[in-house]
């Protein structure tokens, strides 16, 4: 069999075509000797697009973010050795947050495998702790079967699937008509058993003061979460990653629970006698007290029982919650909703008071107030790790925006790659990266990638000239500040040098117009905001 350009169809051609047939068309990475046949196959396939980044960590973080925003799979395509090792941080982010990613990595020719090979590492061993599926294609006749198996594991296992391909195997001719395949599922939905639903309903009906905990695993089931809240008159607290599952002004939403959450969320959980956990993993940052019994609904059965259970429901939240809602005992209003409304009014007024419009350098609460009032309701927000993240979780008021971040791994540098992925996935939407000077400087080389591929996105840099979160952690641990000062370039000038736009904001009255101008531009923009590193006072 031959390709449209006359040469024999290769293993690489077949694999890229197979991925396209499954709707997987986006690749992130850097080309090199050990992956050139795969790169060529992407070039020739009109249904494939290769986004060449400046560091493989960006490729992996972008692929992880792509799945978090869309539920679809993107591919990391890199070389053997250092290309593969550079993926590790981003792929570990995907592993920890259960994001489905496919990593295709070149490998040295089979004849050079072994000690002394240039750019060769034992990639099977290297990726073993990261991947839910991990293999090397040693025989062309197994290539398609291993690829489709990798996809199946990535979807069902909700994690990273890694496939290494020696350069010479990539080049070998292959007829796809004679290739064995496995069936790839587009998604996985698990329906709970009748017994599990009954146990959950009985526990909910027996509770006097239930509270709903919505986690990231329930983000696609927002309507069902709201229906349950209305049926049992239960307030909704969220994990940080589920912030925005419903708008902050929704009548039953009490906000994020945890160190940066709302005081009324903590009060409601403290007074509750049952937590109805929907797609939540009970992380230490969410901070649900261990003595609180829970009805836990989760698609991952291994999550069930991490917290003391009144009932465990193995099932997808979008499938399980409607079954529970239709059977729970309807309740009369007891005043909780009115109490919550008053608490939220006081909390929103407090946030307004914190947002000092005259303080110089700009205070983060004021920046978040401006962003809450300025960003479109359907904007996509890629959030970095650091002090900017703390203020977003506490002070940004969600409408219908969606955001993604590095959750369990908590890696700095997620913001910009996540914004690139979001803009590629949804080119019609406003995409914003909220980051700090520390996080942005880790990946700032790839701002030029956004410029190269014509991705109009806005990067808001909280420039406080230090690793402010670390400084705060040192203060809380009674250590003096040390090693946290940053010598920063002019980020706005850097953006201009890359071919984008740069706006510098030093005074609070400049910020609203600067954000609006950035959102209206048709090219990538960095808004460099001179920011006070102090949390309060």
Buried (B, 14 or more C-beta within 10 A) or exposed (E): EEBEEEEEBBBBBBBBBBBBEBEBBBBBBBBBEBBBBBBBBBEBBEEBBBBBBBBBBBBBBBBBBBBBBBBBBBBBBBBBBBBBBBBBBBBBBBBBBBBBBBBBBBBBBEEBBEEEBEBBBEBBEBBEEBBBBBBBBBEBEBBBBBBBBBBBBBBBBBBBBBBBBBBBBBBBBBEBEEBEEBEBEEEEEBEBEEEBBBBBBBBBEEBEBBBBBBBBBBBBBBEBBBBBBBBBBBBBBBBBBBBBBBBBEBBBBBBBBBBBBBEBBBBBBEEBEBBBBBBBBBBEBBBBEEEBBBBBBBBBEEBBEBBEBBBBBBBBBBBBBBBBBEBBEEBEEEEBBEBBEEBBEEBBEBBEEBBBEEEEBBBBBBBBBBBBEBBEEEBBBBBBBBBBBBBBBBBBBBBEBBBBBBBBBBBBBBBBBBBBBBBBBBEEBBBBBBBBBBBBBBBBBBBBBBBBBEBBBBBBBBBBBBBBBBBBEBEEEEEEBEEBEBEBEBBBEBBBEBEBBBBBBEEBEBBBEBBEBBBEBEBBBBBBBBBBBBBEE
